[in-house]
Amino acid sequence: MDQNNLTFRQFVIDLFKDERGSISIKPVVALLGAIFLCVTMCLNSLTPEKFKPSDKLVDAVMIITAVGMGADSIDKFTKKSPEDTPSQQS
């Protein structure tokens, strides 16, 4: 596959990969947390007050989501030392 001609599907898959090319759990958790928060906010606007979720539960999901996004961002911008990179075999 030509690297200059990425499809949208490949672009989305690459968002979840780390620097080694394997799928990282941090962006997956952050995406799921963001989806749950959005669904919760939408449902809260349509349901009566007595059905709203616990504020502590919503805050916990928000913190997990923020940590997942922050940790993934930090990993993307930190440089790896030479001993952390896999050796290439000829």
C-alpha positions in Angstrom: 0.0 0.0 0.0 1.3 3.4 -0.9 1.9 5.6 2.2 1.0 8.8 0.3 -2.4 7.4 -0.6 -4.1 6.5 2.7 -7.7 5.6 2.8 -10.0 6.9 5.5 -10.2 3.4 7.0 -6.5 3.1 7.2 -6.2 6.6 8.7 -8.7 5.7 11.5 -6.8 2.4 12.2 -3.5 4.3 12.4 -5.0 6.6 15.0 -5.2 3.7 17.4 -1.6 2.4 16.8 1.4 3.2 18.8 4.9 3.9 17.5 5.6 0.2 17.1 2.6 -0.3 14.8 0.5 -2.3 17.3 -3.0 -1.3 18.5 -2.7 0.7 21.8 -5.4 0.3 24.5 -5.2 4.0 25.6 -6.9 5.6 22.6 -9.5 2.8 22.5 -10.4 3.4 26.1 -10.5 7.2 25.5 -12.8 6.8 22.5 -15.1 4.5 24.4 -15.2 6.8 27.4 -16.0 9.8 25.1 -18.8 7.9 23.4 -20.3 6.9 26.8 -20.1 10.5 28.0 -21.8 11.8 24.8 -24.6 9.1 25.0 -25.1 9.9 28.7 -25.4 13.6 28.1 -27.9 13.0 25.3 -30.0 10.6 27.3 -30.0 13.0 30.3 -31.5 15.7 28.2 -34.4 13.4 27.2 -35.2 11.7 30.5 -36.6 13.0 33.8 -34.4 14.1 36.6 -34.9 11.0 38.7 -33.2 8.8 36.0 -30.0 10.7 35.8 -26.7 8.7 36.6 -24.6 9.4 39.6 -22.5 12.5 39.4 -19.5 10.5 40.8 -19.9 7.9 38.1 -20.0 10.5 35.3 -16.9 12.2 36.8 -15.1 8.8 37.0 -15.7 8.1 33.3 -14.6 11.6 32.5 -11.3 11.2 34.4 -10.6 7.8 32.8 -11.2 9.3 29.4 -9.0 12.4 30.1 -6.2 10.2 31.4 -6.4 7.9 28.3 -6.3 10.8 25.9 -3.5 12.5 27.9 -1.3 9.4 28.2 -1.7 8.6 24.5 -0.8 12.2 23.6 2.3 12.1 25.8 3.4 8.8 24.2 3.1 10.3 20.7 5.4 13.2 21.5 8.1 11.6 23.6 11.2 10.3 22.0 12.2 6.7 22.6 15.8 5.9 23.6 17.8 3.8 21.1 17.6 0.7 23.4 13.8 0.9 23.3 13.6 0.5 19.5 13.6 -3.0 18.2 16.7 -4.1 16.3 16.4 -4.6 12.6 17.4 -7.9 11.2 18.9 -8.2 7.7 
